[in-house]
Amino acid sequence: MEIKHLVVGRLYTNCYIVKKNGKCIIIDPGDEAERIKEACKECEVEEILVTHHHWDHVLALEELEAFYHVKHNEFLRKTFNYEVIKTPGHASDSITFYFKEENIMFTGDFLFYHTIGRCDLETSSIFEMKKNLDEMKKYSDDIIIYPGHGKSTILGEEKKYFDSYF
């Protein structure tokens, strides 16, 4: 499996193109639909996944759904095997995509390098964030985290900070 990382839009949102066997998934199409299409040109787009529906993660969504004739978050899992983990806190609809076989998670704005998503927004919840960080403790320390903004990290590195955020 190959992961292409694009940084798109005014808030430098991470958009990921996950490729395998001539197929791909777009994760968090935050903006710049033409760049995303270019990154996918050699693949059949099977799915579009969105970690949460804040504007900076979905600005290109409508255009890409129309172009590829796919709806987001249908969780088809044709070529790609992943678990959908509900991780509200930053947003009430936050989800994390866990590719267990590849040992990677796409966390959106739930979890970043040495920090977490803001919990002072309209549908945010500090209670839910704390609960879901506790849930993350059960996962393996060596899982690679691909966040919604900034650089990737390792879950074990981030667990060290969980209790200091509140």
VMD Tcl script that draws the C-alpha trace (Angstrom):
set ca {
  {0.00 0.00 0.00}
  {1.27 3.46 -0.94}
  {0.25 6.72 0.76}
  {0.52 10.00 -1.13}
  {0.32 13.05 1.13}
  {-1.02 16.37 -0.19}
  {-1.25 19.56 1.87}
  {-4.23 21.56 0.60}
  {-6.10 24.76 1.29}
  {-5.67 27.79 3.51}
  {-5.39 25.76 6.72}
  {-2.82 23.36 5.26}
  {-5.07 20.34 5.60}
  {-3.59 16.91 4.99}
  {-5.30 15.02 2.19}
  {-4.18 11.43 1.70}
  {-4.39 9.27 -1.40}
  {-4.09 5.64 -0.36}
  {-3.20 3.37 -3.31}
  {-3.10 -0.37 -3.83}
  {-3.41 -2.57 -6.92}
  {-4.50 0.27 -9.22}
  {-7.23 1.40 -6.82}
  {-7.26 4.29 -4.38}
  {-9.09 6.00 -1.56}
  {-9.11 9.77 -1.02}
  {-9.06 10.74 2.66}
  {-10.10 14.28 3.65}
  {-10.38 16.17 0.34}
  {-9.91 19.56 1.99}
  {-9.45 21.71 -1.12}
  {-7.70 21.89 -4.49}
  {-9.78 19.27 -6.30}
  {-7.58 19.47 -9.42}
  {-4.44 18.55 -7.44}
  {-6.29 15.64 -5.88}
  {-7.51 14.44 -9.30}
  {-3.96 14.66 -10.63}
  {-2.69 12.56 -7.71}
  {-5.35 9.93 -8.48}
  {-5.03 9.88 -12.27}
  {-3.42 6.44 -12.48}
  {-5.94 4.80 -10.14}
  {-9.59 3.96 -9.93}
  {-11.04 5.94 -7.02}
  {-13.10 3.44 -5.02}
  {-13.91 5.56 -2.00}
  {-13.74 9.00 -0.48}
  {-13.39 9.00 3.29}
  {-13.91 12.04 5.51}
  {-12.72 12.08 9.12}
  {-15.14 14.90 10.03}
  {-17.13 17.55 8.20}
  {-15.34 20.78 9.11}
  {-14.99 22.98 6.03}
  {-11.21 22.63 5.77}
  {-11.56 18.86 5.31}
  {-14.38 18.88 2.73}
  {-14.04 21.88 0.39}
  {-13.26 19.62 -2.60}
  {-15.69 16.87 -1.56}
  {-18.71 17.80 -3.67}
  {-16.65 18.23 -6.83}
  {-14.81 14.94 -6.33}
  {-17.99 13.00 -5.55}
  {-19.51 14.27 -8.79}
  {-16.33 13.61 -10.82}
  {-15.74 10.06 -9.56}
  {-19.43 9.14 -9.06}
  {-18.86 8.02 -5.48}
  {-20.40 9.14 -2.21}
  {-18.19 9.69 0.80}
  {-18.14 7.48 3.88}
  {-20.00 4.54 2.41}
  {-17.29 2.25 3.85}
  {-17.30 -0.14 0.89}
  {-13.99 -1.84 1.72}
  {-13.60 -3.43 -1.74}
  {-9.81 -3.30 -2.04}
  {-8.94 -1.73 1.30}
  {-9.58 -3.23 4.71}
  {-10.00 -0.74 7.54}
  {-11.87 -0.25 10.78}
  {-13.97 2.84 11.43}
  {-13.45 4.10 14.99}
  {-15.75 6.80 16.35}
  {-13.52 9.43 17.94}
  {-15.69 12.45 18.78}
  {-14.14 15.23 20.81}
  {-12.91 17.77 18.28}
  {-16.17 17.33 16.37}
  {-19.21 15.19 17.14}
  {-18.82 13.30 13.84}
  {-15.07 12.63 14.12}
  {-13.93 9.19 13.02}
  {-10.55 7.54 12.70}
  {-9.71 5.04 9.98}
  {-7.53 2.17 11.23}
  {-5.77 0.03 8.64}
  {-4.75 -2.79 10.98}
  {-2.78 -4.85 8.45}
  {-0.66 -1.81 7.55}
  {-0.50 -0.59 11.18}
  {-1.68 2.94 10.38}
  {-4.44 5.32 11.46}
  {-5.85 8.40 9.78}
  {-7.04 10.49 12.72}
  {-8.24 13.74 11.17}
  {-8.29 16.45 13.83}
  {-8.71 14.02 16.72}
  {-4.99 13.42 17.26}
  {-1.90 15.24 15.98}
  {1.85 15.23 16.64}
  {2.11 16.15 20.34}
  {-1.39 17.62 20.57}
  {-5.09 17.01 20.04}
  {-7.89 18.76 18.18}
  {-9.54 21.84 19.64}
  {-12.44 21.13 21.97}
  {-13.96 24.62 22.02}
  {-15.94 24.44 18.78}
  {-19.68 24.08 18.24}
  {-19.89 20.27 18.36}
  {-16.73 19.67 20.40}
  {-16.69 17.85 23.73}
  {-13.86 17.67 26.23}
  {-15.63 14.72 27.88}
  {-15.75 12.79 24.58}
  {-12.13 13.70 23.80}
  {-10.93 12.35 27.15}
  {-12.99 9.17 26.73}
  {-11.64 8.52 23.22}
  {-8.04 9.21 24.17}
  {-8.47 6.57 26.89}
  {-9.82 4.19 24.23}
  {-6.73 4.85 22.07}
  {-4.51 3.57 24.88}
  {-5.58 -0.01 24.04}
  {-4.07 0.20 20.55}
  {-0.48 -0.76 19.78}
  {2.21 1.85 20.45}
  {3.82 1.31 17.05}
  {0.81 2.43 14.97}
  {1.70 5.26 12.58}
  {-0.64 8.24 12.90}
  {-1.52 10.32 9.85}
  {-3.28 13.44 11.19}
  {-5.46 16.07 9.55}
  {-2.74 18.73 9.85}
  {1.00 18.62 10.42}
  {3.42 15.72 10.37}
  {2.82 12.06 11.04}
  {3.74 10.49 14.36}
  {3.63 7.22 16.31}
  {0.78 6.41 18.68}
  {3.11 5.38 21.52}
  {4.80 8.78 21.35}
  {1.43 10.52 21.60}
  {0.13 8.39 24.48}
  {2.76 10.00 26.71}
  {0.89 13.31 26.46}
  {-2.74 12.16 26.75}
  {-3.12 12.91 30.45}
  {-1.46 16.33 30.18}
  {-4.03 17.83 27.80}
  {-6.68 18.50 30.43}
}
mol new
graphics top color blue
foreach p $ca { graphics top sphere $p radius 0.5 }
foreach p [lrange $ca 0 end-1] q [lrange $ca 1 end] { graphics top cylinder $p $q radius 0.2 }
display resetview
